[in-house]
């Protein structure tokens, strides 16, 4: 009976850890989706007449850097983020 309780405890711990990892990834993905939406808005704005396309591209570049940062910083218990640190 004790061994069953220990086994169930280990399974419960593993499930909790897995759920925490999924929560971390979900949060990172939600943030990334928001940034991609901003990039989309910038691209649409760039199609208008009289818009400084160079400035819009600079803003898009910053948003792309933000996406990389989100992916790299999404970590749990010391495990690496969604992208390796060597990503451009």
PyMOL Python script that loads the backbone (N, CA, C, O; Angstrom):
from pymol import cmd

cmd.read_pdbstr("""\
ATOM      1  N   UNK A   1       0.814  -1.183   0.000  1.00  0.00           N
ATOM      2  CA  UNK A   1       0.000   0.000   0.000  1.00  0.00           C
ATOM      3  C   UNK A   1       0.869   1.263   0.000  1.00  0.00           C
ATOM      4  O   UNK A   1       0.572   2.220  -0.715  1.00  0.00           O
ATOM      5  N   UNK A   2       1.940   1.266   0.800  1.00  0.00           N
ATOM      6  CA  UNK A   2       2.823   2.427   0.834  1.00  0.00           C
ATOM      7  C   UNK A   2       3.505   2.638  -0.508  1.00  0.00           C
ATOM      8  O   UNK A   2       3.662   3.771  -0.962  1.00  0.00           O
ATOM      9  N   UNK A   3       3.913   1.528  -1.146  1.00  0.00           N
ATOM     10  CA  UNK A   3       4.581   1.668  -2.440  1.00  0.00           C
ATOM     11  C   UNK A   3       3.610   2.236  -3.473  1.00  0.00           C
ATOM     12  O   UNK A   3       4.022   2.993  -4.352  1.00  0.00           O
ATOM     13  N   UNK A   4       2.329   1.884  -3.381  1.00  0.00           N
ATOM     14  CA  UNK A   4       1.329   2.456  -4.287  1.00  0.00           C
ATOM     15  C   UNK A   4       1.197   3.963  -4.061  1.00  0.00           C
ATOM     16  O   UNK A   4       1.121   4.730  -5.021  1.00  0.00           O
ATOM     17  N   UNK A   5       1.171   4.375  -2.830  1.00  0.00           N
ATOM     18  CA  UNK A   5       1.064   5.797  -2.511  1.00  0.00           C
ATOM     19  C   UNK A   5       2.282   6.573  -3.007  1.00  0.00           C
ATOM     20  O   UNK A   5       2.155   7.687  -3.515  1.00  0.00           O
ATOM     21  N   UNK A   6       3.467   5.974  -2.853  1.00  0.00           N
ATOM     22  CA  UNK A   6       4.683   6.626  -3.340  1.00  0.00           C
ATOM     23  C   UNK A   6       4.665   6.732  -4.860  1.00  0.00           C
ATOM     24  O   UNK A   6       5.046   7.759  -5.421  1.00  0.00           O
ATOM     25  N   UNK A   7       4.225   5.677  -5.516  1.00  0.00           N
ATOM     26  CA  UNK A   7       4.146   5.688  -6.981  1.00  0.00           C
ATOM     27  C   UNK A   7       3.145   6.737  -7.448  1.00  0.00           C
ATOM     28  O   UNK A   7       3.413   7.471  -8.400  1.00  0.00           O
ATOM     29  N   UNK A   8       2.007   6.811  -6.792  1.00  0.00           N
ATOM     30  CA  UNK A   8       1.002   7.811  -7.153  1.00  0.00           C
ATOM     31  C   UNK A   8       1.516   9.219  -6.882  1.00  0.00           C
ATOM     32  O   UNK A   8       1.225  10.146  -7.638  1.00  0.00           O
ATOM     33  N   UNK A   9       2.270   9.379  -5.819  1.00  0.00           N
ATOM     34  CA  UNK A   9       2.866  10.675  -5.525  1.00  0.00           C
ATOM     35  C   UNK A   9       3.855  11.097  -6.589  1.00  0.00           C
ATOM     36  O   UNK A   9       3.893  12.262  -6.986  1.00  0.00           O
ATOM     37  N   UNK A  10       4.654  10.153  -7.050  1.00  0.00           N
ATOM     38  CA  UNK A  10       5.631  10.456  -8.104  1.00  0.00           C
ATOM     39  C   UNK A  10       4.927  10.829  -9.402  1.00  0.00           C
ATOM     40  O   UNK A  10       5.345  11.758 -10.095  1.00  0.00           O
ATOM     41  N   UNK A  11       3.872  10.115  -9.728  1.00  0.00           N
ATOM     42  CA  UNK A  11       3.105  10.424 -10.942  1.00  0.00           C
ATOM     43  C   UNK A  11       2.466  11.800 -10.826  1.00  0.00           C
ATOM     44  O   UNK A  11       2.472  12.577 -11.780  1.00  0.00           O
ATOM     45  N   UNK A  12       1.918  12.096  -9.661  1.00  0.00           N
ATOM     46  CA  UNK A  12       1.298  13.401  -9.432  1.00  0.00           C
ATOM     47  C   UNK A  12       2.319  14.525  -9.569  1.00  0.00           C
ATOM     48  O   UNK A  12       2.033  15.560 -10.171  1.00  0.00           O
ATOM     49  N   UNK A  13       3.506  14.318  -9.010  1.00  0.00           N
ATOM     50  CA  UNK A  13       4.573  15.315  -9.130  1.00  0.00           C
ATOM     51  C   UNK A  13       4.964  15.533 -10.592  1.00  0.00           C
ATOM     52  O   UNK A  13       5.149  16.668 -11.032  1.00  0.00           O
ATOM     53  N   UNK A  14       5.089  14.437 -11.336  1.00  0.00           N
ATOM     54  CA  UNK A  14       5.466  14.530 -12.747  1.00  0.00           C
ATOM     55  C   UNK A  14       4.396  15.270 -13.545  1.00  0.00           C
ATOM     56  O   UNK A  14       4.716  16.072 -14.422  1.00  0.00           O
ATOM     57  N   UNK A  15       3.136  15.005 -13.244  1.00  0.00           N
ATOM     58  CA  UNK A  15       2.047  15.699 -13.942  1.00  0.00           C
ATOM     59  C   UNK A  15       2.053  17.187 -13.611  1.00  0.00           C
ATOM     60  O   UNK A  15       1.819  18.021 -14.486  1.00  0.00           O
ATOM     61  N   UNK A  16       2.318  17.517 -12.362  1.00  0.00           N
ATOM     62  CA  UNK A  16       2.394  18.922 -11.976  1.00  0.00           C
ATOM     63  C   UNK A  16       3.528  19.647 -12.680  1.00  0.00           C
ATOM     64  O   UNK A  16       3.372  20.787 -13.116  1.00  0.00           O
ATOM     65  N   UNK A  17       4.662  18.984 -12.788  1.00  0.00           N
ATOM     66  CA  UNK A  17       5.805  19.562 -13.493  1.00  0.00           C
ATOM     67  C   UNK A  17       5.477  19.756 -14.964  1.00  0.00           C
ATOM     68  O   UNK A  17       5.789  20.798 -15.540  1.00  0.00           O
ATOM     69  N   UNK A  18       4.856  18.766 -15.570  1.00  0.00           N
ATOM     70  CA  UNK A  18       4.465  18.876 -16.975  1.00  0.00           C
ATOM     71  C   UNK A  18       3.484  20.015 -17.191  1.00  0.00           C
ATOM     72  O   UNK A  18       3.594  20.751 -18.171  1.00  0.00           O
ATOM     73  N   UNK A  19       2.522  20.168 -16.284  1.00  0.00           N
ATOM     74  CA  UNK A  19       1.547  21.252 -16.393  1.00  0.00           C
ATOM     75  C   UNK A  19       2.229  22.615 -16.279  1.00  0.00           C
ATOM     76  O   UNK A  19       1.860  23.550 -16.988  1.00  0.00           O
ATOM     77  N   UNK A  20       3.208  22.734 -15.403  1.00  0.00           N
ATOM     78  CA  UNK A  20       3.929  23.994 -15.248  1.00  0.00           C
ATOM     79  C   UNK A  20       4.713  24.330 -16.516  1.00  0.00           C
ATOM     80  O   UNK A  20       4.784  25.493 -16.913  1.00  0.00           O
ATOM     81  N   UNK A  21       5.293  23.325 -17.143  1.00  0.00           N
ATOM     82  CA  UNK A  21       6.022  23.557 -18.401  1.00  0.00           C
ATOM     83  C   UNK A  21       5.069  24.014 -19.497  1.00  0.00           C
ATOM     84  O   UNK A  21       5.389  24.920 -20.267  1.00  0.00           O
ATOM     85  N   UNK A  22       3.917  23.397 -19.566  1.00  0.00           N
ATOM     86  CA  UNK A  22       2.920  23.793 -20.567  1.00  0.00           C
ATOM     87  C   UNK A  22       2.464  25.227 -20.311  1.00  0.00           C
ATOM     88  O   UNK A  22       2.300  25.996 -21.257  1.00  0.00           O
ATOM     89  N   UNK A  23       2.259  25.596 -19.056  1.00  0.00           N
ATOM     90  CA  UNK A  23       1.866  26.964 -18.721  1.00  0.00           C
ATOM     91  C   UNK A  23       2.926  27.971 -19.167  1.00  0.00           C
ATOM     92  O   UNK A  23       2.601  29.036 -19.691  1.00  0.00           O
ATOM     93  N   UNK A  24       4.181  27.627 -18.955  1.00  0.00           N
ATOM     94  CA  UNK A  24       5.278  28.507 -19.368  1.00  0.00           C
ATOM     95  C   UNK A  24       5.281  28.682 -20.890  1.00  0.00           C
ATOM     96  O   UNK A  24       5.399  29.800 -21.393  1.00  0.00           O
ATOM     97  N   UNK A  25       5.154  27.585 -21.607  1.00  0.00           N
ATOM     98  CA  UNK A  25       5.130  27.650 -23.070  1.00  0.00           C
ATOM     99  C   UNK A  25       3.904  28.416 -23.560  1.00  0.00           C
ATOM    100  O   UNK A  25       3.993  29.183 -24.518  1.00  0.00           O
ATOM    101  N   UNK A  26       2.767  28.211 -22.912  1.00  0.00           N
ATOM    102  CA  UNK A  26       1.540  28.903 -23.301  1.00  0.00           C
ATOM    103  C   UNK A  26       1.697  30.415 -23.152  1.00  0.00           C
ATOM    104  O   UNK A  26       1.302  31.174 -24.036  1.00  0.00           O
ATOM    105  N   UNK A  27       2.267  30.843 -22.045  1.00  0.00           N
ATOM    106  CA  UNK A  27       2.476  32.271 -21.812  1.00  0.00           C
ATOM    107  C   UNK A  27       3.399  32.859 -22.874  1.00  0.00           C
ATOM    108  O   UNK A  27       3.136  33.940 -23.401  1.00  0.00           O
ATOM    109  N   UNK A  28       4.474  32.152 -23.185  1.00  0.00           N
ATOM    110  CA  UNK A  28       5.403  32.628 -24.218  1.00  0.00           C
ATOM    111  C   UNK A  28       4.708  32.716 -25.567  1.00  0.00           C
ATOM    112  O   UNK A  28       4.893  33.685 -26.304  1.00  0.00           O
ATOM    113  N   UNK A  29       3.911  31.712 -25.891  1.00  0.00           N
ATOM    114  CA  UNK A  29       3.209  31.727 -27.178  1.00  0.00           C
ATOM    115  C   UNK A  29       2.190  32.861 -27.237  1.00  0.00           C
ATOM    116  O   UNK A  29       2.053  33.510 -28.274  1.00  0.00           O
ATOM    117  N   UNK A  30       1.480  33.107 -26.153  1.00  0.00           N
ATOM    118  CA  UNK A  30       0.509  34.203 -26.125  1.00  0.00           C
ATOM    119  C   UNK A  30       1.215  35.541 -26.345  1.00  0.00           C
ATOM    120  O   UNK A  30       0.718  36.391 -27.084  1.00  0.00           O
ATOM    121  N   UNK A  31       2.366  35.730 -25.708  1.00  0.00           N
ATOM    122  CA  UNK A  31       3.138  36.956 -25.906  1.00  0.00           C
ATOM    123  C   UNK A  31       3.634  37.065 -27.341  1.00  0.00           C
ATOM    124  O   UNK A  31       3.602  38.145 -27.931  1.00  0.00           O
ATOM    125  N   UNK A  32       4.092  35.953 -27.901  1.00  0.00           N
ATOM    126  CA  UNK A  32       4.578  35.958 -29.279  1.00  0.00           C
ATOM    127  C   UNK A  32       3.449  36.285 -30.254  1.00  0.00           C
ATOM    128  O   UNK A  32       3.658  37.014 -31.224  1.00  0.00           O
ATOM    129  N   UNK A  33       2.270  35.755 -30.003  1.00  0.00           N
ATOM    130  CA  UNK A  33       1.123  36.045 -30.873  1.00  0.00           C
ATOM    131  C   UNK A  33       0.803  37.535 -30.853  1.00  0.00           C
ATOM    132  O   UNK A  33       0.489  38.115 -31.893  1.00  0.00           O
ATOM    133  N   UNK A  34       0.880  38.159 -29.681  1.00  0.00           N
ATOM    134  CA  UNK A  34       0.652  39.603 -29.582  1.00  0.00           C
ATOM    135  C   UNK A  34       1.669  40.379 -30.413  1.00  0.00           C
ATOM    136  O   UNK A  34       1.311  41.323 -31.118  1.00  0.00           O
ATOM    137  N   UNK A  35       2.929  39.982 -30.330  1.00  0.00           N
ATOM    138  CA  UNK A  35       3.985  40.674 -31.080  1.00  0.00           C
ATOM    139  C   UNK A  35       3.788  40.471 -32.586  1.00  0.00           C
ATOM    140  O   UNK A  35       3.967  41.409 -33.364  1.00  0.00           O
ATOM    141  N   UNK A  36       3.428  39.273 -32.994  1.00  0.00           N
ATOM    142  CA  UNK A  36       3.183  39.018 -34.420  1.00  0.00           C
ATOM    143  C   UNK A  36       2.014  39.884 -34.904  1.00  0.00           C
ATOM    144  O   UNK A  36       2.033  40.375 -36.033  1.00  0.00           O
ATOM    145  N   UNK A  37       1.010  40.069 -34.067  1.00  0.00           N
ATOM    146  CA  UNK A  37      -0.093  40.958 -34.424  1.00  0.00           C
ATOM    147  C   UNK A  37       0.381  42.386 -34.638  1.00  0.00           C
ATOM    148  O   UNK A  37      -0.085  43.076 -35.546  1.00  0.00           O
ATOM    149  N   UNK A  38       1.312  42.825 -33.795  1.00  0.00           N
ATOM    150  CA  UNK A  38       1.887  44.164 -33.963  1.00  0.00           C
ATOM    151  C   UNK A  38       2.669  44.257 -35.269  1.00  0.00           C
ATOM    152  O   UNK A  38       2.598  45.269 -35.966  1.00  0.00           O
ATOM    153  N   UNK A  39       3.415  43.204 -35.602  1.00  0.00           N
ATOM    154  CA  UNK A  39       4.165  43.190 -36.859  1.00  0.00           C
ATOM    155  C   UNK A  39       3.201  43.278 -38.037  1.00  0.00           C
ATOM    156  O   UNK A  39       3.444  44.018 -38.990  1.00  0.00           O
ATOM    157  N   UNK A  40       2.126  42.536 -37.971  1.00  0.00           N
ATOM    158  CA  UNK A  40       1.117  42.556 -39.040  1.00  0.00           C
ATOM    159  C   UNK A  40       0.556  43.966 -39.211  1.00  0.00           C
ATOM    160  O   UNK A  40       0.394  44.440 -40.335  1.00  0.00           O
ATOM    161  N   UNK A  41       0.264  44.628 -38.108  1.00  0.00           N
ATOM    162  CA  UNK A  41      -0.261  45.998 -38.168  1.00  0.00           C
ATOM    163  C   UNK A  41       0.757  46.943 -38.812  1.00  0.00           C
ATOM    164  O   UNK A  41       0.393  47.826 -39.588  1.00  0.00           O
ATOM    165  N   UNK A  42       2.025  46.747 -38.483  1.00  0.00           N
ATOM    166  CA  UNK A  42       3.074  47.592 -39.074  1.00  0.00           C
ATOM    167  C   UNK A  42       3.163  47.372 -40.584  1.00  0.00           C
ATOM    168  O   UNK A  42       3.340  48.322 -41.348  1.00  0.00           O
ATOM    169  N   UNK A  43       3.039  46.128 -41.003  1.00  0.00           N
ATOM    170  CA  UNK A  43       3.109  45.815 -42.434  1.00  0.00           C
ATOM    171  C   UNK A  43       1.936  46.451 -43.168  1.00  0.00           C
ATOM    172  O   UNK A  43       2.105  47.011 -44.251  1.00  0.00           O
ATOM    173  N   UNK A  44       0.761  46.364 -42.584  1.00  0.00           N
ATOM    174  CA  UNK A  44      -0.422  46.993 -43.196  1.00  0.00           C
ATOM    175  C   UNK A  44      -0.223  48.501 -43.270  1.00  0.00           C
ATOM    176  O   UNK A  44      -0.536  49.116 -44.289  1.00  0.00           O
ATOM    177  N   UNK A  45       0.291  49.097 -42.212  1.00  0.00           N
ATOM    178  CA  UNK A  45       0.526  50.541 -42.196  1.00  0.00           C
ATOM    179  C   UNK A  45       1.545  50.942 -43.251  1.00  0.00           C
ATOM    180  O   UNK A  45       1.443  52.025 -43.828  1.00  0.00           O
ATOM    181  N   UNK A  46       2.516  50.092 -43.507  1.00  0.00           N
ATOM    182  CA  UNK A  46       3.574  50.409 -44.470  1.00  0.00           C
ATOM    183  C   UNK A  46       3.047  50.471 -45.899  1.00  0.00           C
ATOM    184  O   UNK A  46       3.701  51.041 -46.773  1.00  0.00           O
ATOM    185  N   UNK A  47       1.880  49.896 -46.145  1.00  0.00           N
ATOM    186  CA  UNK A  47       1.323  49.920 -47.504  1.00  0.00           C
ATOM    187  C   UNK A  47       0.625  51.238 -47.828  1.00  0.00           C
ATOM    188  O   UNK A  47       0.280  51.486 -48.983  1.00  0.00           O
ATOM    189  N   UNK A  48       0.417  52.076 -46.831  1.00  0.00           N
ATOM    190  CA  UNK A  48      -0.244  53.366 -47.041  1.00  0.00           C
ATOM    191  C   UNK A  48       0.730  54.360 -47.662  1.00  0.00           C
ATOM    192  O   UNK A  48       1.941  54.287 -47.454  1.00  0.00           O
ATOM    193  N   UNK A  49       0.172  55.283 -48.424  1.00  0.00           N
ATOM    194  CA  UNK A  49       0.983  56.329 -49.045  1.00  0.00           C
ATOM    195  C   UNK A  49       1.499  57.290 -47.987  1.00  0.00           C
ATOM    196  O   UNK A  49       0.802  57.583 -47.016  1.00  0.00           O
ATOM    197  N   UNK A  50       2.706  57.776 -48.170  1.00  0.00           N
ATOM    198  CA  UNK A  50       3.285  58.777 -47.300  1.00  0.00           C
ATOM    199  C   UNK A  50       3.869  58.232 -46.006  1.00  0.00           C
ATOM    200  O   UNK A  50       4.280  59.008 -45.143  1.00  0.00           O
ATOM    201  N   UNK A  51       3.914  56.929 -45.859  1.00  0.00           N
ATOM    202  CA  UNK A  51       4.463  56.334 -44.646  1.00  0.00           C
ATOM    203  C   UNK A  51       5.963  56.136 -44.825  1.00  0.00           C
ATOM    204  O   UNK A  51       6.417  55.692 -45.880  1.00  0.00           O
ATOM    205  N   UNK A  52       6.721  56.465 -43.800  1.00  0.00           N
ATOM    206  CA  UNK A  52       8.171  56.267 -43.818  1.00  0.00           C
ATOM    207  C   UNK A  52       8.462  54.772 -43.654  1.00  0.00           C
ATOM    208  O   UNK A  52       8.496  54.250 -42.539  1.00  0.00           O
ATOM    209  N   UNK A  53       8.670  54.103 -44.775  1.00  0.00           N
ATOM    210  CA  UNK A  53       8.850  52.646 -44.764  1.00  0.00           C
ATOM    211  C   UNK A  53      10.115  52.229 -44.010  1.00  0.00           C
ATOM    212  O   UNK A  53      10.153  51.163 -43.395  1.00  0.00           O
ATOM    213  N   UNK A  54      11.137  53.062 -44.059  1.00  0.00           N
ATOM    214  CA  UNK A  54      12.366  52.743 -43.335  1.00  0.00           C
ATOM    215  C   UNK A  54      12.110  52.713 -41.829  1.00  0.00           C
ATOM    216  O   UNK A  54      12.600  51.824 -41.132  1.00  0.00           O
ATOM    217  N   UNK A  55      11.349  53.677 -41.331  1.00  0.00           N
ATOM    218  CA  UNK A  55      11.018  53.719 -39.906  1.00  0.00           C
ATOM    219  C   UNK A  55      10.158  52.519 -39.519  1.00  0.00           C
ATOM    220  O   UNK A  55      10.352  51.921 -38.461  1.00  0.00           O
ATOM    221  N   UNK A  56       9.212  52.177 -40.382  1.00  0.00           N
ATOM    222  CA  UNK A  56       8.359  51.017 -40.106  1.00  0.00           C
ATOM    223  C   UNK A  56       9.211  49.753 -40.067  1.00  0.00           C
ATOM    224  O   UNK A  56       9.004  48.896 -39.208  1.00  0.00           O
ATOM    225  N   UNK A  57      10.171  49.627 -40.989  1.00  0.00           N
ATOM    226  CA  UNK A  57      11.043  48.451 -40.998  1.00  0.00           C
ATOM    227  C   UNK A  57      11.883  48.375 -39.733  1.00  0.00           C
ATOM    228  O   UNK A  57      12.101  47.288 -39.197  1.00  0.00           O
ATOM    229  N   UNK A  58      12.355  49.518 -39.251  1.00  0.00           N
ATOM    230  CA  UNK A  58      13.113  49.536 -37.996  1.00  0.00           C
ATOM    231  C   UNK A  58      12.249  49.045 -36.829  1.00  0.00           C
ATOM    232  O   UNK A  58      12.715  48.301 -35.966  1.00  0.00           O
ATOM    233  N   UNK A  59      10.985  49.476 -36.820  1.00  0.00           N
ATOM    234  CA  UNK A  59      10.071  49.030 -35.775  1.00  0.00           C
ATOM    235  C   UNK A  59       9.810  47.526 -35.872  1.00  0.00           C
ATOM    236  O   UNK A  59       9.725  46.834 -34.857  1.00  0.00           O
ATOM    237  N   UNK A  60       9.685  47.033 -37.099  1.00  0.00           N
ATOM    238  CA  UNK A  60       9.482  45.594 -37.309  1.00  0.00           C
ATOM    239  C   UNK A  60      10.717  44.818 -36.852  1.00  0.00           C
ATOM    240  O   UNK A  60      10.593  43.755 -36.243  1.00  0.00           O
ATOM    241  N   UNK A  61      11.902  45.346 -37.145  1.00  0.00           N
ATOM    242  CA  UNK A  61      13.139  44.699 -36.692  1.00  0.00           C
ATOM    243  C   UNK A  61      13.175  44.587 -35.164  1.00  0.00           C
ATOM    244  O   UNK A  61      13.584  43.560 -34.622  1.00  0.00           O
ATOM    245  N   UNK A  62      12.747  45.642 -34.478  1.00  0.00           N
ATOM    246  CA  UNK A  62      12.711  45.612 -33.015  1.00  0.00           C
ATOM    247  C   UNK A  62      11.707  44.568 -32.515  1.00  0.00           C
ATOM    248  O   UNK A  62      11.967  43.868 -31.537  1.00  0.00           O
ATOM    249  N   UNK A  63      10.574  44.471 -33.186  1.00  0.00           N
ATOM    250  CA  UNK A  63       9.572  43.476 -32.799  1.00  0.00           C
ATOM    251  C   UNK A  63      10.086  42.057 -33.040  1.00  0.00           C
ATOM    252  O   UNK A  63       9.809  41.150 -32.256  1.00  0.00           O
ATOM    253  N   UNK A  64      10.836  41.872 -34.126  1.00  0.00           N
ATOM    254  CA  UNK A  64      11.424  40.557 -34.390  1.00  0.00           C
ATOM    255  C   UNK A  64      12.427  40.193 -33.297  1.00  0.00           C
ATOM    256  O   UNK A  64      12.482  39.046 -32.854  1.00  0.00           O
ATOM    257  N   UNK A  65      13.211  41.165 -32.869  1.00  0.00           N
ATOM    258  CA  UNK A  65      14.144  40.926 -31.762  1.00  0.00           C
ATOM    259  C   UNK A  65      13.383  40.556 -30.492  1.00  0.00           C
ATOM    260  O   UNK A  65      13.823  39.712 -29.711  1.00  0.00           O
ATOM    261  N   UNK A  66      12.241  41.197 -30.301  1.00  0.00           N
ATOM    262  CA  UNK A  66      11.410  40.900 -29.137  1.00  0.00           C
ATOM    263  C   UNK A  66      10.897  39.459 -29.199  1.00  0.00           C
ATOM    264  O   UNK A  66      10.818  38.787 -28.170  1.00  0.00           O
ATOM    265  N   UNK A  67      10.548  38.979 -30.397  1.00  0.00           N
ATOM    266  CA  UNK A  67      10.110  37.587 -30.555  1.00  0.00           C
ATOM    267  C   UNK A  67      11.217  36.620 -30.151  1.00  0.00           C
ATOM    268  O   UNK A  67      10.964  35.639 -29.452  1.00  0.00           O
ATOM    269  N   UNK A  68      12.427  36.891 -30.585  1.00  0.00           N
ATOM    270  CA  UNK A  68      13.558  36.029 -30.223  1.00  0.00           C
ATOM    271  C   UNK A  68      13.757  36.045 -28.712  1.00  0.00           C
ATOM    272  O   UNK A  68      14.003  35.007 -28.097  1.00  0.00           O
ATOM    273  N   UNK A  69      13.648  37.218 -28.130  1.00  0.00           N
ATOM    274  CA  UNK A  69      13.813  37.334 -26.677  1.00  0.00           C
ATOM    275  C   UNK A  69      12.742  36.552 -25.928  1.00  0.00           C
ATOM    276  O   UNK A  69      13.039  35.898 -24.928  1.00  0.00           O
ATOM    277  N   UNK A  70      11.518  36.612 -26.395  1.00  0.00           N
ATOM    278  CA  UNK A  70      10.432  35.855 -25.757  1.00  0.00           C
ATOM    279  C   UNK A  70      10.745  34.366 -25.807  1.00  0.00           C
ATOM    280  O   UNK A  70      10.613  33.656 -24.810  1.00  0.00           O
ATOM    281  N   UNK A  71      11.158  33.908 -26.969  1.00  0.00           N
ATOM    282  CA  UNK A  71      11.443  32.478 -27.129  1.00  0.00           C
ATOM    283  C   UNK A  71      12.624  32.032 -26.277  1.00  0.00           C
ATOM    284  O   UNK A  71      12.605  30.940 -25.710  1.00  0.00           O
ATOM    285  N   UNK A  72      13.643  32.866 -26.186  1.00  0.00           N
ATOM    286  CA  UNK A  72      14.825  32.486 -25.413  1.00  0.00           C
ATOM    287  C   UNK A  72      14.580  32.555 -23.909  1.00  0.00           C
ATOM    288  O   UNK A  72      15.178  31.792 -23.150  1.00  0.00           O
ATOM    289  N   UNK A  73      13.721  33.448 -23.479  1.00  0.00           N
ATOM    290  CA  UNK A  73      13.525  33.607 -22.041  1.00  0.00           C
ATOM    291  C   UNK A  73      12.453  32.686 -21.478  1.00  0.00           C
ATOM    292  O   UNK A  73      12.292  32.596 -20.261  1.00  0.00           O
ATOM    293  N   UNK A  74      11.725  32.006 -22.341  1.00  0.00           N
ATOM    294  CA  UNK A  74      10.709  31.066 -21.858  1.00  0.00           C
ATOM    295  C   UNK A  74      11.413  29.817 -21.346  1.00  0.00           C
ATOM    296  O   UNK A  74      11.694  28.891 -22.108  1.00  0.00           O
ATOM    297  N   UNK A  75      11.693  29.802 -20.049  1.00  0.00           N
ATOM    298  CA  UNK A  75      12.380  28.653 -19.474  1.00  0.00           C
ATOM    299  C   UNK A  75      11.681  28.232 -18.201  1.00  0.00           C
ATOM    300  O   UNK A  75      10.955  29.007 -17.578  1.00  0.00           O
ATOM    301  N   UNK A  76      11.915  26.995 -17.832  1.00  0.00           N
ATOM    302  CA  UNK A  76      11.311  26.459 -16.619  1.00  0.00           C
ATOM    303  C   UNK A  76      12.326  25.563 -15.942  1.00  0.00           C
ATOM    304  O   UNK A  76      12.873  24.661 -16.576  1.00  0.00           O
ATOM    305  N   UNK A  77      12.580  25.787 -14.706  1.00  0.00           N
ATOM    306  CA  UNK A  77      13.522  24.983 -13.919  1.00  0.00           C
ATOM    307  C   UNK A  77      14.886  24.860 -14.593  1.00  0.00           C
ATOM    308  O   UNK A  77      15.495  23.790 -14.603  1.00  0.00           O
ATOM    309  N   UNK A  78      15.352  25.970 -15.154  1.00  0.00           N
ATOM    310  CA  UNK A  78      16.675  25.977 -15.752  1.00  0.00           C
ATOM    311  C   UNK A  78      16.753  25.366 -17.135  1.00  0.00           C
ATOM    312  O   UNK A  78      17.829  25.347 -17.733  1.00  0.00           O
ATOM    313  N   UNK A  79      15.648  24.868 -17.660  1.00  0.00           N
ATOM    314  CA  UNK A  79      15.675  24.320 -19.015  1.00  0.00           C
ATOM    315  C   UNK A  79      15.660  25.468 -20.001  1.00  0.00           C
ATOM    316  O   UNK A  79      15.064  26.516 -19.751  1.00  0.00           O
ATOM    317  N   UNK A  80      16.321  25.256 -21.121  1.00  0.00           N
ATOM    318  CA  UNK A  80      16.451  26.273 -22.147  1.00  0.00           C
ATOM    319  C   UNK A  80      15.090  26.681 -22.673  1.00  0.00           C
ATOM    320  O   UNK A  80      14.123  25.923 -22.605  1.00  0.00           O
ATOM    321  N   UNK A  81      15.034  27.913 -23.208  1.00  0.00           N
ATOM    322  CA  UNK A  81      13.803  28.438 -23.787  1.00  0.00           C
ATOM    323  C   UNK A  81      13.398  27.708 -25.050  1.00  0.00           C
ATOM    324  O   UNK A  81      13.917  26.636 -25.362  1.00  0.00           O
ATOM    325  N   UNK A  82      12.474  28.296 -25.762  1.00  0.00           N
ATOM    326  CA  UNK A  82      11.940  27.669 -26.960  1.00  0.00           C
ATOM    327  C   UNK A  82      12.941  27.699 -28.117  1.00  0.00           C
ATOM    328  O   UNK A  82      12.844  26.889 -29.038  1.00  0.00           O
ATOM    329  N   UNK A  83      13.898  28.624 -28.076  1.00  0.00           N
ATOM    330  CA  UNK A  83      14.946  28.701 -29.082  1.00  0.00           C
ATOM    331  C   UNK A  83      16.307  28.608 -28.395  1.00  0.00           C
ATOM    332  O   UNK A  83      16.451  29.027 -27.247  1.00  0.00           O
ATOM    333  N   UNK A  84      17.292  28.067 -29.082  1.00  0.00           N
ATOM    334  CA  UNK A  84      18.640  28.077 -28.494  1.00  0.00           C
ATOM    335  C   UNK A  84      19.162  29.513 -28.408  1.00  0.00           C
ATOM    336  O   UNK A  84      18.748  30.369 -29.190  1.00  0.00           O
ATOM    337  N   UNK A  85      20.048  29.776 -27.483  1.00  0.00           N
ATOM    338  CA  UNK A  85      20.592  31.114 -27.271  1.00  0.00           C
ATOM    339  C   UNK A  85      21.378  31.635 -28.468  1.00  0.00           C
ATOM    340  O   UNK A  85      21.647  32.834 -28.551  1.00  0.00           O
ATOM    341  N   UNK A  86      21.750  30.755 -29.395  1.00  0.00           N
ATOM    342  CA  UNK A  86      22.547  31.158 -30.548  1.00  0.00           C
ATOM    343  C   UNK A  86      21.684  31.623 -31.700  1.00  0.00           C
ATOM    344  O   UNK A  86      22.216  31.927 -32.768  1.00  0.00           O
ATOM    345  N   UNK A  87      20.379  31.691 -31.530  1.00  0.00           N
ATOM    346  CA  UNK A  87      19.492  32.111 -32.621  1.00  0.00           C
ATOM    347  C   UNK A  87      19.787  33.557 -32.982  1.00  0.00           C
ATOM    348  O   UNK A  87      20.158  34.355 -32.122  1.00  0.00           O
ATOM    349  N   UNK A  88      19.618  33.898 -34.272  1.00  0.00           N
ATOM    350  CA  UNK A  88      19.900  35.277 -34.697  1.00  0.00           C
ATOM    351  C   UNK A  88      18.939  36.270 -34.115  1.00  0.00           C
ATOM    352  O   UNK A  88      19.050  37.466 -34.381  1.00  0.00           O
TER     353      UNK A  88
END
""", "prot")
cmd.dss("prot")
cmd.show_as("cartoon", "prot")
cmd.util.cbc("prot")
cmd.orient("prot")
